[in-house]
Amino acid sequence: MTAITKFKFNSFEEQSYLVWSDRGDGLSVLIDPGFDTDRDYDIVKNTLDGKGLKLAAVLLTHAHPDHVYGVGRLCRDYGLQVYMHSGEKVTVDALPMLCREIGHIVPDSFLANVKFVSDNEVLSFGGLQFLAISTPGHTAGGLSWLCRECAQDFAG
């Protein structure tokens, strides 16, 4: 069975998703970790520990500040790879300016941990596969992540 835990973080109430399968090996992925406080980081860490999960990767839909605040800390603490579309490099490069404009913290750097994915590329973690679907518009390198196993489990 696939499981998803949804979190709401930061003043934008950005939604992050922790996804895993009990058919796998305890690996999980976190999509858009937008936490920007120690308290919210602890919520993610306690959820992982409480469910006996190992965080395998971060998947980004896009790199606006509210979606990436926690990425650098996760990379530092868990040694993770971050997956996003190469079109998002321009957004990452603009993060300091964007954060100053909205009066928010500048996220820790995470580009050294990034692997760029292409449209229709498939990533596998813990018995789940995630298909990268290019969905530009909100940002140049926007991605949607399709997990067919998730859809099957939740459809019936």
KAZIRA-V481287 format. One record per backbone hydrogen bond with DSSP energy under -1.0 kcal/mol. NH is the residue of the N-H (numbers start at 1). CO is the residue of the C=O. E is the energy in kcal/mol with one decimal. If there is no record, write none. Layout:
# KAZIRA-V481287
[[NH & CO & E] [NH & CO & E]]
This chain:
# KAZIRA-V481287
[[3 & 20 & -3.2] [5 & 18 & -2.4] [7 & 16 & -2.7] [9 & 14 & -2.9] [13 & 10 & -2.1] [14 & 9 & -1.8] [16 & 7 & -2.3] [17 & 31 & -1.7] [18 & 5 & -2.7] [19 & 29 & -2.6] [20 & 3 & -2.1] [22 & 1 & -2.6] [24 & 21 & -1.2] [28 & 54 & -2.2] [29 & 19 & -2.1] [30 & 57 & -2.0] [31 & 17 & -3.1] [32 & 59 & -2.3] [34 & 32 & -1.5] [41 & 37 & -2.1] [42 & 38 & -2.6] [43 & 39 & -1.5] [44 & 40 & -1.8] [45 & 41 & -2.7] [46 & 42 & -3.1] [47 & 43 & -1.9] [48 & 44 & -2.5] [49 & 45 & -2.8] [50 & 46 & -2.8] [51 & 47 & -1.7] [53 & 48 & -2.8] [54 & 26 & -3.3] [56 & 28 & -3.4] [58 & 81 & -2.1] [59 & 30 & -2.0] [60 & 83 & -2.6] [67 & 64 & -2.0] [68 & 65 & -1.3] [69 & 65 & -1.2] [70 & 33 & -2.1] [71 & 68 & -1.6] [74 & 70 & -2.1] [75 & 71 & -2.6] [76 & 72 & -2.3] [77 & 73 & -2.8] [78 & 74 & -2.8] [79 & 75 & -1.8] [82 & 113 & -2.6] [83 & 58 & -2.7] [84 & 115 & -1.4] [88 & 85 & -2.1] [89 & 86 & -1.6] [92 & 88 & -2.6] [93 & 89 & -2.7] [94 & 90 & -1.1] [95 & 92 & -1.4] [98 & 94 & -2.7] [99 & 95 & -2.9] [100 & 96 & -2.2] [101 & 97 & -2.2] [102 & 98 & -1.5] [104 & 99 & -2.6] [113 & 110 & -2.0] [114 & 111 & -1.5] [115 & 82 & -3.1] [117 & 84 & -2.1] [120 & 132 & -3.4] [121 & 118 & -2.0] [123 & 130 & -2.5] [125 & 128 & -2.7] [128 & 125 & -2.1] [130 & 123 & -3.1] [131 & 146 & -3.0] [132 & 121 & -3.0] [133 & 144 & -2.8] [135 & 142 & -2.9] [137 & 139 & -1.9] [142 & 139 & -1.2] [143 & 61 & -2.7] [144 & 133 & -2.5] [146 & 131 & -2.5] [151 & 147 & -2.0] [152 & 148 & -2.5] [153 & 149 & -2.4] [154 & 150 & -2.3] [155 & 151 & -1.2]]
